[in-house]
């Protein structure tokens, strides 16, 4: 015989009864004006959520990974130094290595000397696109049971720089050749979609999801029309996602992204799940009172865990103005270790499942993003909208709206637009230029420019020092 539940003694309370009680306690104040607020995405957030809010969500359950990896970003300008940093990072708790490869010269043996790639997933960001470099990596990986993610994103490069690597035809031909080479290797992913750049440029969450999905759809369309790859049921993809400070919304954003990918993949007969590589946004990071950046990045990494990211990178608190340094790297990595080993966030993604508020946000973000995605496709697709400048214009509108809220003090960054420390002096500490760099050059399309919220305010403060 089952023991009676403690809560059997209490009567069920409906959502309507909760609202009536709240309205009574407001003593005549308007419920919607007092307690309901609207996000930048146009989502009205209620003061409470109830099981009744989940009645229509039974088929809306994204699959989340059972665990996540701590990633370590490494710039491989010098292969010997990059190797030493990789080994040191693995010894100090990193689980996955994320290399940025700046050029066409490569020394794979030096870069991976002493590293067991069978135990540590590998991510490779290429600043140039060269088939021979990738072929050299693949030759080195022969006979090794390694998980490798080649972050090749032609459209992301176009959106960020305004130009293809070479041109549309040659870039896509090279992508096909690389995909054909990699298809003979297990646990290798070629395609990547940098949703992070849209976020850092000011796109709201619905735009990030819709543009990321439409961006991915361009690749799926291309490969579905390529005879050599159209029969493949597995076309893995990596989404690079920046996570902001709107805690619960960011959790829902990642969950919605995985559900949207699963929905899109099914229409192409693709069975493979996506891999989400998440990291804190640059948009809210500040030059002044820089230690606050540690608090911001900690909450953002928590959102990434609860949202179901597969790999999480952290950003050093001084990354926007300091070159790579051992102290900043160690603190950033230890933030993730604290979350995983001391705060019981090792399998944190499971905690968000069934939460009324998060599930409701997930559905609303996904539905709004899907509607925007359909608009983009009906207008000719993501590339067409990029060429027309419509994507750039919409992101600018969203960024200007967010910037206005920051300038007016409605979005608060402590130490910058509220509770400033007038004694802060940063000119002598700056090793990197932390603001948008502009120089005249010819581009095919208008590039999408990433910009931090605090830049103009910081420039003025530097001038006043």
N, C-alpha and C positions, 0 to 999 in steps of 0.2 A: 504494500500500500504506500502510495506516495505521500510524503509529508506535506502539509499545507504550506503554501508560500506566505511569507511575512506580509506581502502586499495584498493578499486576499482580503484582509481586513479593511482595506481602503477602497471606496467606490471609484470606478473609472470616471475620469473627467474629460469631456469632449473638448475639442478645439474651440467650439462656440462658447462653452462655459468659461474657458480661460479668458477669451476676449471680453466677455461680459464683465468678469471680475476686474480686468485691467481697466476697462472703461469706467467702471464704478470708482476705482481708486484714483483715476485721473481728475475726478471732481469737476467735470465739465470741459476739460481741455480736449482738443481734437486728437483722436487716436493717431490718425495718419500723419498729421503735422508734427506731433510731439515725439512719436516713437518709431515711425517708419522713415528710413533714409534710402536714398537712391545712389547706387554706385556709378562709376564712370561708364560702366557697360549698360546702364539703363535697367539694372536689376533692383527691384524694391525689396529691401531687407526688413523683415518683420522682427519684433522684439522677442518672439518665441516661435518654436517649431514643434509640431505634434506628429504622432504616428500617422495621423490622417494625411499629412503632407507626402507620405511615402506610398499611398495607395496606388498611384499610377506609375510607380518606379520598379515594378517587379521584374521587368525585362531589361532594366537599365543598370546592369551591374558590371562595371569594368573589371577585368582580371588584373590583379596587381602582383608583383613579384614577391616571393617569400623572404628575400633578403636583398640588401643593397651593398655596394662596394664603395670603399673610400678611395677616391681617385687623387692622384698627384700630378698636377700640371708641370711640365718640364720643357723649357725651350732648348732645342738641340742645335744651337748655333755652333757649339764646340762639342763634338761627339764624346770626347774623353771626359769632360766636365759633366756633361749630361748623364753619362753612365755612372759616374761617382754619385751624383745627386739621386739618381734612380735607386741605386743600391742602398744608400743611406735612408731614403724615404721608406723603402720596403722594410728595412730593419726597424724603423720607428713607427710602423703601423699602417702605412699605405698598402692598399690591396690591388689597385689598378693603376697603370701608368698611362699618362696622356701626353704624348710628345707632339710638339710643334716642329715640323721640318721646314726650315726656311728656304732652302735652295735645292739645286739638282745634284750637288755633290753629296755622296753618301758613303759612310763607312759603317755598315750594319754590324760587322763583327765587333768593332769597338763599342758601338752604342749599346749592344746587348750582352756584352761580356760579363759572365758571372750571374746572369739573371735567368731564373727558371720561368720561361714564358708559359709553361703548361699550368702554372699555379696563379699567374697574374695576367688578367685580361689587358690587352694592349689597344690603345686608341692613338691614331696617327692623323694629325692635322697638317695638310700640305699647303704651303703658301704659294707654291707653283704646281702645275699639273704636268707630270712627266711619266709616261708609261714605263720608261726604263727604271726609274726609281722604284716604282711599285713592283716591277718584275724582280728587282734585286731583293726587296723585302720577301716576296713570295719564295724565291730560291732559298733564302735563309730559313724560311718556315717549313720547308719540306721535311716530312717525317716528324714534325712537332705537333702535339695536340694543343694548339694555342687558339685562344679566342681573340680575333683581331678585327678592329673596326677602322676601315679606311674612310675617313670623313670627307668624301668627295661630294661637293655641292656646287655644281656649275651655276645654278640659278641664284644661290646665295651669294656667290662671288659677283655675279652680275648686279644684284641688288645693292650690294655693299660698295662696289667700286664704280659701277656704271658701265663696265665693260666685261666681255667674255675673257677667258684666258687667251684664246686666239680668235675664234668666231663661233657662231652657233653650230655650224655643221661640223667643224673639226673637233670642237669640244665634245659634242654628243657622240661622234665616231670614236673618240678616245675613251669615252665612258663605256661604250659597248665593248671595246677591246679589253678594257680592264675587267669588266663584269665577266666576260668569257674566260679570262685567265683565272679569276678568283673562284669561279663556279666549280673548279676542280678541287677546291680546298674546303674542308669542313670548318664551321664556326668562323666564317669570314663574312663581314658585312661591308659593302661598298658605299651604298647611298647614305647621305646625311642631309638633314634639313635644319638650318640654323634659325629656329624660331626666336632664339635669344636676341638676334639683331633687331627684330621688330620690337621686342620689349624694350631694349635699351634705347631705341629711337623714339619711344613714346606711344606705341600702339597699345590700346586697351586689351583686356584679356580676350574678348570676343574676336577682335581683329587678329590677335596672335594665333588663336586656334584656327580661325578660318583661313588666314593666309598660310599658316603652316600646312594645313590640309590641302589647300589648293596648290601650294608649292610641291608637296609630295605627289599630288595627282598628275602634275606635269611629267614627272619621272615614270609613273605607272602607265600613263598614256603612251609615252615613248616606247617603253619596253613591251607593252602589249601589241604594238605595231611592228615590232622587230622579230622576224621569223626565228632568229637563233635563240631568243629568250622567251618567246610568248608561251611556250609550253611549260615553263617553270611555275610550279605552285608555291615556290619559296622565293620571295624577294625581300629579304630583311632590310630594315631601314632604321637609322638612328635619328632621334630628335634631340637637338641641343636646345635646352630651355633655360632661360634666365628666370629666377624666382624673386619676386618683389616682397614688400613688407606687409601686404594685405593678407594676413596669415591664413584665414579660412578660405578666402577666395583662391589663393595660390594652391592650396591643397586640392580644391575642387577643379582648378585648371588642369593640373596634371592628370587627375582621374578622368576628366572629360576628354583630354587628348588621347589617352589610351583607348577609350571607348570609340572615339571618332575614327581612329586608325583602324580598329577592328571592323567597324562598319564599312569603311572605304575598302579595306583589303578584301572583304567578303565579296564585294561586287566584281573584283578581278579574279576571284578564285584563289587568293593568296592565303596560305594558312599560317605564315610566320607572324609572330608578334613583333612589335617595335621595341627598340631599346631607348630608354630615356636617360640622357646624360644631363644632369641638372647642376646649376651653380648659381650663387647669389648675383643679383643684378648689379650693374655699375651705376644705374640711373640715380639711386638715392645715396650713393657714397659721397663723402665729403672730405675736403682738404683740411678744414679747420675742425678742431675737436675730433680728430681722427680715431681716437680710441672707441668712440661710439660705433664706429663701423663694425667692431667685433660683435656688439650686441645685435646690430642689424643682420649681419651674416649668420649669426647663430639661429635666430628665429626663421630666417629664410631657408636654412638647411633643414630645420625641423619641418617646415612646410613641404620641402622636397621629399623627406622621408615618409611623411604621412600621406603625401600624394602618390607615392608608389614609384619614385625614380629608381632606376637600376644602378646607376653610378652617380655619385655626388662628389663634386669638387668644391673646395672652399677657396675663398679669396683672402689674401693677406690684408690686414686692416690698413696697411700703408701702401697698397698696390698702386694707387693712382698717382703717387708722387715719388715713390722709392723704387729703385731697381730691386730685383730679387735679392732677398737676404735670408740667412738661415733662421733668424729669430721670427720674422714674419711668417715664413713657411711653416715653422714648427708650431706656432700658435694656431694657425689656420687648420693644420692637420689635427692638432689636439682637440680643437673644437668638435670635429667629427668623431674622434675617438671617445670623447666624453659622452656624446650623444649615443654612440653605439654600445659602449662597454659599461658606462656608469649610469646612464639615464634610461636604460632599457628600451632604446629605440631601434634595437637590432632588427626587429620585425614590425616596425611601427606602422607600416602601411595597413595592416589588418585593423588597427584601432579606429580608422576613419570609416570603415564599412558599417553602414546602418545608422550613422549619426544623422539625425533628421535634418539639421542645418546643412551639413556638408553634402548630403545626398541631394537635397533640394537645389543647392547652388550648382552642383555638378550637372544636373539635368538642365537647368536654365542656361548655363554657359554653353553646354553642348548643343542645345536646340537653337540658340541664337547664332552660334558659330556655323551650324549646319545650314541655316537659312542664308547667312552671308556667303558661305561657300557656294551654294546653289546660284546665287546672284552672280558671283564671279564666273562660274562655269557658263552661265547663260549669256554672259558678255564676251565670251571667247576664250576664257581661261586666264590663269594667273600671269603667264608671260605676256599675253596681249594687254592685260590691265597695267602691267609694269611699263610696257613700251608706251602706253598712252599717258602714263604719269598718274593714273587714278589711285594706285596703291600708295604712292608717295604722298599724294595730296591728302588722302584719308588719314595716314599716319601723322602728318603734320597737324591736321586739325585736332586730332586726339592729343598730340604732344603739347600744342598751344593751350588747350583747355587745362591739361594737368599743370603746365607751367604757370598759368594764371592762378590756379588754386594755391600753388606753392608761394608765388609772389605775394598773394594776399594773406598768407599765413594759415589758410585752411588745410593745407598739407604741411605738416611740421617735420623739420629735420633739426633735432636738438643740437645746439651749438652753432647752428648756421642761421636759420631764420627765427630761432627762439632760444633764449638763454645763452646768448653769445658770451664767450670769454674775451673781453677786450684786450687781455694781455697776450693772447695767442699771436705768435709770429712764425710765419711759414716760409718766407723767402729763402732763408739760408738752408732750409732742410730739403728743398725741392731738387731731386735728381732727375725727375721726369716732368715733361710738360703735361699738366693734367687737363687741358682744355682741347676743344675741337681744333684740329689743324686744317687750314684751308689753303689750297693752292690751285691756280688755274690749270686745267687740263681738259683735253677733249674726251668726251664720253658718249656712248651710244644712247644712254638714258640718264635721267637725273638720279644720282645715287641716293640711297636712304642713309641719313647721317645719324649716328648715335650721339646723344648728348646728355650730360648729367643735369639734374634740376638746379644744382647750386652754382653752376659755372659763372653766370654773370655776377652774382653776389660775391663770389670768391675773388673774381678779377678786381672788383671795386675795393675789396678789403686789402688785397695785395698792393694796389696802388696807394692806399692810404697808410700803409705801414711806414 
